[in-house]
Amino acid sequence: MYTKKIKIHSLIIFLIIVLTFKCFSQNASTYFPSTTGYKWYFKNTPLDTNNNPITGLITYRIDSFAVVSNYQGLLASIVLTKDNLINLNQNTPYTDSSFYNFQSTNTWCYFQPSQLPDTLISQIGILNFINSLKAWYNYYRFAQAVNSQYTIFTKDTTIGIDTLTIPLRISLKGKRMNDETVNTVNGPYNCKKFVLTAGISYLIILPPPLPAIEVPLLQRPDTIWVAQNVWMVKESIPSVSISLSQIGININIPITGKIVELVNPSINIKKISSEVPDNFILKQNYPNPFNHSTIINYSIPKSGFVQLILYDALGREIVKLINEYQDIGEYQLNFEANNLSSGIYYYKLLLDNYSEVKKLVITR
């Protein structure tokens, strides 16, 4: 019985991972960064069973818009991810990929399963079910009427666990909500808001032509906020509890949630050369003065934890534009100052014992 509980728990966890695969956007030209090199820095705060934050278990995530390329028949914007970081300067490789395709007011995402627990791989029929989920799905429909629900996908399957045969219906439904303003490290954003609801139901099969009766085992709403030219700025996944008593199994499975939010400003940074420079170089931003955006180039002759910090005229820190481990090379940062007022500012590059300061001017 204990082994059966482990297998069922692993299966439910996997299904939730499948159902909460996400993507975000309205039109590619307005809600997704226009060029590769864009990076997002997120903080993951776990939630307990009462949906209270567990601040002692915070981890971090870095997403990077890597390339635009054809993938499985569609033009895809490909984002690389490294997750569950202890801190943002942790030097670890990107381990996951997400694929996004933009068609008019719809955003499509490609789901492909990553590594799965051995307990799942061993289940009869589970591999066929996993493979059947590989496809592009129309997740976000920005022309949808507010508060109207739409079905993203519905899949029926039968899972064999020991002597049990469990018919399941897996579903994902979306709903566009009223726009909301979200305060972030970048300042306030007027965001599009969506709720994706993952559902797992046990099916009671009736003789044809009667339809099967669904017995809900899980309904978990995942709320996402997306901002123009920035992509996702916040996500709220509630903790839920699944009771299998409806199908004669005395198991209650808690599924923990989390809050995902920007912890550093999203930036557009490109590595433009891997050649080893002779010295540290911090170039003057251009244009300068500027209105909304400017470009900052710098070179580092050694790998390490790089910080590029913006200060106001009084020397007060405004924001860390870069706060991560970087390899040797030349980099280009596209800095957007939409939330800053006119005036004189200073930006400072730091790596180990090296530091250099330049002045920039914002005019409105």
C-alpha positions, 0 to 999 in steps of 0.5 A, a space after each residue: 500500500 505504501 508503494 502504491 501511495 508513492 506512485 500515485 503521488 508521483 503521478 499527480 505531481 507530474 500531471 500538475 507539472 504538465 498542466 502548469 507549463 506556461 507562456 505569456 503574450 498578446 502580440 509579439 510586437 507589443 508584449 514580448 521583448 523585441 530582441 534576443 538577449 533579454 533576461 528576467 530575474 525572478 524570486 520564488 517564494 513557496 507557500 504553505 498549505 494555508 497559502 502563507 509565504 515561507 520566506 526561509 525557503 526562497 529560491 531564484 530563477 533566471 530566464 534568458 531570451 536566447 534565439 528565434 528559430 523554427 521549432 516543430 513547424 512554427 517560428 518560436 521565440 526560445 527562452 532558456 531557464 535555470 531555476 531553484 538557484 540559491 542566489 542569482 550569482 550561482 554559476 550554473 548552466 541553463 537546464 530548461 527551454 520554453 517555446 513561444 509562437 505569436 499569431 495575431 492576438 494569440 500566443 501558442 506554447 509548445 509542451 515537451 516533457 522533461 526528465 521524469 521520476 523513475 516511478 512514473 516511467 515504470 507505469 504501464 501506458 504512461 509513456 504513451 500518454 506523455 508523448 501524446 501531450 507533445 504539441 503546440 497549445 493556444 494558451 493566451 487569447 488576448 482578444 477573449 472577452 473578459 471573464 469568459 473561459 476557454 478550453 486550452 486542451 482536454 486529454 483522456 487517459 487510463 493509468 494502471 497502478 498495481 491492480 488499479 485501473 484509473 480513467 482520468 481526464 486532464 484539462 487546462 482552461 484559461 480565462 482573461 481577467 480585468 487588467 491590473 497594475 502590478 508594482 515591481 522592482 522596475 516600477 508599476 506596470 499596467 498588466 494583462 491578467 490571466 487565470 489558467 486552471 489545471 484540472 484532473 478528474 476521475 471518469 466514471 464510464 457509462 454505457 454508450 451513448 451516455 457521456 462519462 461522469 467527471 469526479 474532480 480530483 484537482 482544480 488549481 487556478 494559476 494567475 499570471 500578469 504580463 506587461 507590455 514589452 516585458 513579458 511575465 512580471 508576476 505569477 501566483 500558484 496556490 497550494 491545494 490539496 487533493 483527496 482521492 477518497 472519491 475513488 476509494 483510495 484513502 490518500 490526501 495529497 498536499 501540493 505546495 504553491 508559490 509566488 513568482 515575482 521579479 527580484 531584479 529589473 528585467 534587462 536586455 543584455 547581449 554577449 557580443 564577443 567571447 574574445 578575451 579583452 586586454 583590460 576592464 572597459 566600461 564605455 560611455 552610454 549612447 545616446 547621452 543624454 537620452 529620453 527612454 533608452 540607452 546602450 551601455 557596453 562593457 568588457 571583462 577580462 575574467 569571469 566572475 560576479 558582475 554588478 552594474 549599479 545605477 545611482 542618482 545624483 546624490 549617490 543613492 542606489 536606484 537599481 542593480 541593472 546587472 547582478 549575476 555571474 558572467 563569463 569573459 567577453 564583451 557585453 551590450 546592455 540596452 537600458 530602458 529608463 521609462 520609470 525614472 525622472 529627468 536628471 543626472 545619474 551615475 552607473 558603476 561597474 564592479 567585478 572583484 576589485 575593479 570598479 569604474 563609474 560613468 555619468 548619464 543624463 535623462 531628459 524628458 
